[in-house]
Amino acid sequence: MLAVSVEKRLGDFTLSAKFETIGGVTALFGPSGAGKTTIANMIAGLVAPDSGRIAFDDTVLFDSTMRRNVPAHLRRIGYVFQEGRLFPHLTVAKNLEYGRWMSGLAPDTAETARIIALLDIEPLLGRRPGNLSGGERQRVAIGRALLMKPRLLLLDEPLASLDRARKLEILPYLAKLRDEAKVPMIYVSHQAGEILRIASQVVRIEDGQVFAVGGLELLDAERREMVS
């Protein structure tokens, strides 16, 4: 379980978020500029809250009272950014290897093969990111994050830069990831259709505040534009 209770001031914008997840896929949902990515960055350790506490299961990742702030590379959190952030000079195979190397893990042929099969990226291994479609790049980015053996996977608007066809390509892989990888996920999006396909819990963020925490009923009717 992830427990978040943080405050952060960014210029004239104040973020105050408190929620707990129940495992599976939890969506941080709300309009652009609501503070969703900032929350994800604080969970990952890329941004430090001004005050508060973040804990995952029995590990305290941040606590302002204890003056504890675990460095990002020690949190065992995989992060998939909107644009993938693959290394353009490396092949797909080398990008995947980097995930384990970055976490100080020894090569694991069996685990690598499992992730490659899960995401159907074996035909891409010898190619470089510049020769991949947007959907293919995101699948490789997810694979790299999974090979870090994360305790938690953060996906920040992973489909935002993709056209409709590429979104339809990658959504089944996200559902498969949810069902087979067994890694808790935080999925950041302002698109209700994506969330309806993969999430079970919704944390609704508006104007830097947690508006509500609950199930898919929090996705109001006017935003229920299903990706189909």
C-alpha positions as a Markdown table, in Angstrom:
| # | Residue | x | y | z |
|---|---|---|---|---|
| 1 | Met | 0.0 | 0.0 | 0.0 |
| 2 | Leu | 1.2 | 3.5 | -0.8 |
| 3 | Ala | 0.3 | 6.2 | 1.7 |
| 4 | Val | 0.8 | 9.9 | 0.6 |
| 5 | Ser | 0.3 | 13.0 | 2.7 |
| 6 | Val | 2.3 | 15.9 | 1.3 |
| 7 | Glu | 2.3 | 19.6 | 0.7 |
| 8 | Lys | 4.3 | 21.5 | -1.9 |
| 9 | Arg | 4.3 | 25.2 | -2.9 |
| 10 | Leu | 5.3 | 26.0 | -6.5 |
| 11 | Gly | 5.2 | 29.8 | -7.0 |
| 12 | Asp | 1.5 | 30.8 | -6.6 |
| 13 | Phe | 0.4 | 27.1 | -6.8 |
| 14 | Thr | 0.0 | 25.1 | -3.6 |
| 15 | Leu | -0.4 | 21.4 | -3.7 |
| 16 | Ser | -1.8 | 19.5 | -0.8 |
| 17 | Ala | -2.5 | 15.8 | -1.3 |
| 18 | Lys | -3.5 | 13.0 | 1.0 |
| 19 | Phe | -4.5 | 9.5 | -0.1 |
| 20 | Glu | -3.8 | 5.8 | 0.2 |
| 21 | Thr | -3.8 | 3.1 | -2.6 |
| 22 | Ile | -5.1 | -0.4 | -2.3 |
| 23 | Gly | -2.8 | -2.1 | -4.8 |
| 24 | Gly | -3.5 | -2.9 | -8.4 |
| 25 | Val | -3.8 | 0.2 | -10.7 |
| 26 | Thr | -4.5 | 3.5 | -9.1 |
| 27 | Ala | -5.2 | 6.5 | -11.4 |
| 28 | Leu | -4.3 | 10.1 | -10.6 |
| 29 | Phe | -7.0 | 11.8 | -12.6 |
| 30 | Gly | -7.7 | 15.4 | -13.2 |
| 31 | Pro | -7.3 | 18.3 | -15.6 |
| 32 | Ser | -3.9 | 19.5 | -16.9 |
| 33 | Gly | -2.2 | 21.6 | -14.3 |
| 34 | Ala | -4.0 | 20.0 | -11.4 |
| 35 | Gly | -0.8 | 18.7 | -9.8 |
| 36 | Lys | -0.8 | 15.1 | -10.9 |
| 37 | Thr | 2.7 | 14.9 | -12.3 |
| 38 | Thr | 4.1 | 16.8 | -9.3 |
| 39 | Ile | 2.6 | 14.2 | -7.0 |
| 40 | Ala | 4.1 | 11.4 | -9.1 |
| 41 | Asn | 7.5 | 13.1 | -9.0 |
| 42 | Met | 7.3 | 13.4 | -5.2 |
| 43 | Ile | 6.5 | 9.7 | -5.0 |
| 44 | Ala | 9.5 | 8.9 | -7.3 |
| 45 | Gly | 11.8 | 11.1 | -5.3 |
| 46 | Leu | 12.4 | 13.6 | -8.2 |
| 47 | Val | 10.8 | 16.4 | -6.2 |
| 48 | Ala | 10.9 | 16.8 | -2.5 |
| 49 | Pro | 7.7 | 17.9 | -0.7 |
| 50 | Asp | 7.9 | 20.9 | 1.6 |
| 51 | Ser | 6.3 | 18.8 | 4.3 |
| 52 | Gly | 4.5 | 15.5 | 4.9 |
| 53 | Arg | 5.1 | 11.8 | 4.6 |
| 54 | Ile | 5.3 | 9.2 | 1.8 |
| 55 | Ala | 5.4 | 5.5 | 2.7 |
| 56 | Phe | 5.2 | 2.3 | 0.6 |
| 57 | Asp | 4.3 | -0.8 | 2.6 |
| 58 | Asp | 6.8 | -0.9 | 5.4 |
| 59 | Thr | 9.3 | 1.6 | 3.8 |
| 60 | Val | 9.2 | 5.3 | 4.6 |
| 61 | Leu | 10.3 | 7.1 | 1.5 |
| 62 | Phe | 9.9 | 10.7 | 2.8 |
| 63 | Asp | 9.2 | 12.1 | 6.2 |
| 64 | Ser | 9.8 | 15.8 | 6.9 |
| 65 | Thr | 9.5 | 15.3 | 10.6 |
| 66 | Met | 12.1 | 12.5 | 10.6 |
| 67 | Arg | 14.2 | 14.4 | 8.0 |
| 68 | Arg | 14.1 | 11.3 | 5.8 |
| 69 | Asn | 14.2 | 11.5 | 2.0 |
| 70 | Val | 15.3 | 8.3 | 0.3 |
| 71 | Pro | 17.1 | 9.1 | -3.0 |
| 72 | Ala | 15.2 | 8.3 | -6.1 |
| 73 | His | 17.6 | 5.6 | -7.3 |
| 74 | Leu | 17.1 | 3.7 | -4.0 |
| 75 | Arg | 13.3 | 3.8 | -4.0 |
| 76 | Arg | 12.8 | 0.8 | -6.4 |
| 77 | Ile | 10.2 | 2.7 | -8.3 |
| 78 | Gly | 10.0 | 2.4 | -12.1 |
| 79 | Tyr | 9.0 | 5.5 | -13.9 |
| 80 | Val | 7.6 | 5.7 | -17.5 |
| 81 | Phe | 7.5 | 9.2 | -18.7 |
| 82 | Gln | 5.2 | 10.7 | -21.4 |
| 83 | Glu | 7.9 | 10.6 | -24.0 |
| 84 | Gly | 9.7 | 7.4 | -23.0 |
| 85 | Arg | 13.1 | 8.9 | -22.6 |
| 86 | Leu | 15.0 | 6.1 | -24.3 |
| 87 | Phe | 18.7 | 6.5 | -25.1 |
| 88 | Pro | 18.8 | 7.2 | -28.9 |
| 89 | His | 22.3 | 5.9 | -29.4 |
| 90 | Leu | 21.5 | 2.4 | -27.9 |
| 91 | Thr | 19.6 | -0.4 | -29.4 |
| 92 | Val | 16.3 | -1.6 | -27.8 |
| 93 | Ala | 18.2 | -4.5 | -26.3 |
| 94 | Lys | 20.8 | -2.2 | -24.7 |
| 95 | Asn | 18.0 | 0.2 | -23.4 |
| 96 | Leu | 16.4 | -2.8 | -21.7 |
| 97 | Glu | 19.7 | -3.8 | -20.2 |
| 98 | Tyr | 20.2 | -0.4 | -18.8 |
| 99 | Gly | 17.1 | -0.9 | -16.5 |
| 100 | Arg | 18.8 | -3.6 | -14.6 |
| 101 | Trp | 22.2 | -2.0 | -14.6 |
| 102 | Met | 20.8 | 1.2 | -13.2 |
| 103 | Ser | 19.4 | -0.7 | -10.3 |
| 104 | Gly | 22.6 | -2.6 | -9.7 |
| 105 | Leu | 21.0 | -5.9 | -10.7 |
| 106 | Ala | 22.8 | -8.8 | -12.4 |
| 107 | Pro | 21.6 | -9.9 | -15.8 |
| 108 | Asp | 18.7 | -12.2 | -15.7 |
| 109 | Thr | 18.1 | -13.9 | -19.0 |
| 110 | Ala | 14.8 | -15.6 | -18.0 |
| 111 | Glu | 13.3 | -12.4 | -16.6 |
| 112 | Thr | 14.4 | -10.4 | -19.6 |
| 113 | Ala | 12.8 | -13.0 | -21.9 |
| 114 | Arg | 9.6 | -12.9 | -19.9 |
| 115 | Ile | 9.3 | -9.1 | -20.1 |
| 116 | Ile | 10.2 | -9.1 | -23.8 |
| 117 | Ala | 7.4 | -11.7 | -24.4 |
| 118 | Leu | 4.9 | -9.8 | -22.2 |
| 119 | Leu | 5.3 | -6.6 | -24.3 |
| 120 | Asp | 5.9 | -8.3 | -27.6 |
| 121 | Ile | 9.1 | -6.4 | -28.4 |
| 122 | Glu | 11.4 | -9.2 | -29.5 |
| 123 | Pro | 11.3 | -8.0 | -33.2 |
| 124 | Leu | 12.5 | -4.6 | -32.0 |
| 125 | Leu | 15.6 | -5.6 | -30.1 |
| 126 | Gly | 18.2 | -4.7 | -32.7 |
| 127 | Arg | 16.6 | -1.4 | -33.6 |
| 128 | Arg | 17.3 | 2.1 | -32.2 |
| 129 | Pro | 14.6 | 4.3 | -30.8 |
| 130 | Gly | 14.6 | 6.6 | -33.8 |
| 131 | Asn | 13.3 | 3.7 | -35.9 |
| 132 | Leu | 10.4 | 2.9 | -33.6 |
| 133 | Ser | 6.8 | 4.1 | -33.6 |
| 134 | Gly | 5.6 | 6.1 | -30.6 |
| 135 | Gly | 3.8 | 3.0 | -29.3 |
| 136 | Glu | 6.8 | 0.8 | -29.7 |
| 137 | Arg | 9.0 | 3.3 | -27.8 |
| 138 | Gln | 6.6 | 3.3 | -24.9 |
| 139 | Arg | 6.5 | -0.5 | -24.8 |
| 140 | Val | 10.3 | -0.5 | -24.6 |
| 141 | Ala | 10.2 | 2.2 | -21.9 |
| 142 | Ile | 7.8 | 0.1 | -19.9 |
| 143 | Gly | 10.0 | -3.0 | -20.4 |
| 144 | Arg | 13.1 | -1.1 | -19.1 |
| 145 | Ala | 11.2 | 0.1 | -16.0 |
| 146 | Leu | 10.0 | -3.5 | -15.3 |
| 147 | Leu | 13.5 | -4.9 | -15.6 |
| 148 | Met | 14.5 | -2.7 | -12.7 |
| 149 | Lys | 12.4 | -5.1 | -10.6 |
| 150 | Pro | 10.4 | -2.1 | -9.1 |
| 151 | Arg | 8.1 | -2.4 | -6.1 |
| 152 | Leu | 5.9 | 0.2 | -7.7 |
| 153 | Leu | 5.5 | 1.4 | -11.3 |
| 154 | Leu | 4.6 | 5.1 | -12.2 |
| 155 | Leu | 3.2 | 5.9 | -15.6 |
| 156 | Asp | 2.9 | 9.6 | -16.3 |
| 157 | Glu | 0.5 | 10.3 | -19.2 |
| 158 | Pro | 2.2 | 7.4 | -21.1 |
| 159 | Leu | -0.2 | 7.8 | -24.1 |
| 160 | Ala | -0.4 | 11.5 | -24.2 |
| 161 | Ser | 2.0 | 11.9 | -27.1 |
| 162 | Leu | 0.5 | 9.2 | -29.2 |
| 163 | Asp | -2.2 | 9.4 | -31.9 |
| 164 | Arg | -5.4 | 7.4 | -31.7 |
| 165 | Ala | -4.0 | 4.4 | -33.6 |
| 166 | Arg | -1.0 | 4.1 | -31.4 |
| 167 | Lys | -3.1 | 4.5 | -28.3 |
| 168 | Leu | -5.2 | 1.6 | -29.4 |
| 169 | Glu | -2.0 | -0.4 | -30.0 |
| 170 | Ile | -0.6 | 0.1 | -26.6 |
| 171 | Leu | -3.7 | -0.1 | -24.4 |
| 172 | Pro | -4.0 | -3.9 | -24.6 |
| 173 | Tyr | -0.4 | -4.1 | -23.4 |
| 174 | Leu | -1.1 | -1.9 | -20.4 |
| 175 | Ala | -4.1 | -4.2 | -19.5 |
| 176 | Lys | -1.8 | -7.2 | -19.9 |
| 177 | Leu | 0.8 | -5.6 | -17.7 |
| 178 | Arg | -1.9 | -5.0 | -15.0 |
| 179 | Asp | -3.0 | -8.6 | -15.1 |
| 180 | Glu | 0.3 | -10.4 | -15.5 |
| 181 | Ala | 3.2 | -8.3 | -14.1 |
| 182 | Lys | 1.7 | -8.1 | -10.6 |
| 183 | Val | 3.4 | -4.8 | -9.9 |
| 184 | Pro | 1.3 | -2.0 | -8.3 |
| 185 | Met | 0.9 | 0.9 | -10.6 |
| 186 | Ile | 0.1 | 4.6 | -10.4 |
| 187 | Tyr | -1.3 | 5.8 | -13.7 |
| 188 | Val | -1.4 | 9.6 | -14.3 |
| 189 | Ser | -3.9 | 10.8 | -16.9 |
| 190 | His | -6.6 | 13.3 | -17.7 |
| 191 | Gln | -8.2 | 10.9 | -20.1 |
| 192 | Ala | -11.1 | 9.0 | -18.5 |
| 193 | Gly | -11.2 | 6.5 | -21.4 |
| 194 | Glu | -7.7 | 5.2 | -20.6 |
| 195 | Ile | -8.4 | 5.0 | -16.9 |
| 196 | Leu | -11.6 | 3.0 | -17.5 |
| 197 | Arg | -9.7 | 0.4 | -19.4 |
| 198 | Ile | -7.0 | -0.3 | -16.8 |
| 199 | Ala | -7.6 | 1.2 | -13.3 |
| 200 | Ser | -9.6 | 0.1 | -10.4 |
| 201 | Gln | -9.1 | 3.0 | -8.0 |
| 202 | Val | -9.2 | 6.7 | -8.8 |
| 203 | Val | -7.7 | 9.6 | -7.0 |
| 204 | Arg | -9.3 | 12.7 | -8.4 |
| 205 | Ile | -7.0 | 15.8 | -8.3 |
| 206 | Glu | -8.3 | 19.3 | -8.9 |
| 207 | Asp | -6.5 | 22.6 | -8.3 |
| 208 | Gly | -3.7 | 20.9 | -6.3 |
| 209 | Gln | -6.2 | 19.2 | -3.9 |
| 210 | Val | -7.4 | 15.6 | -3.6 |
| 211 | Phe | -11.1 | 16.1 | -4.6 |
| 212 | Ala | -12.1 | 12.5 | -4.0 |
| 213 | Val | -10.8 | 8.9 | -3.7 |
| 214 | Gly | -12.8 | 6.0 | -4.9 |
| 215 | Gly | -13.7 | 3.7 | -7.8 |
| 216 | Leu | -14.4 | 4.4 | -11.5 |
| 217 | Glu | -17.7 | 6.2 | -10.6 |
| 218 | Leu | -15.5 | 9.2 | -9.9 |
| 219 | Leu | -15.0 | 9.6 | -13.7 |
| 220 | Asp | -18.0 | 11.9 | -14.4 |
| 221 | Ala | -20.2 | 11.3 | -17.4 |
| 222 | Glu | -18.9 | 14.2 | -19.6 |
| 223 | Arg | -15.4 | 12.8 | -19.4 |
| 224 | Arg | -16.3 | 9.1 | -20.2 |
| 225 | Glu | -15.1 | 9.1 | -23.7 |
| 226 | Met | -14.1 | 5.5 | -24.1 |
| 227 | Val | -11.1 | 4.6 | -26.3 |
| 228 | Ser | -12.5 | 1.9 | -28.4 |
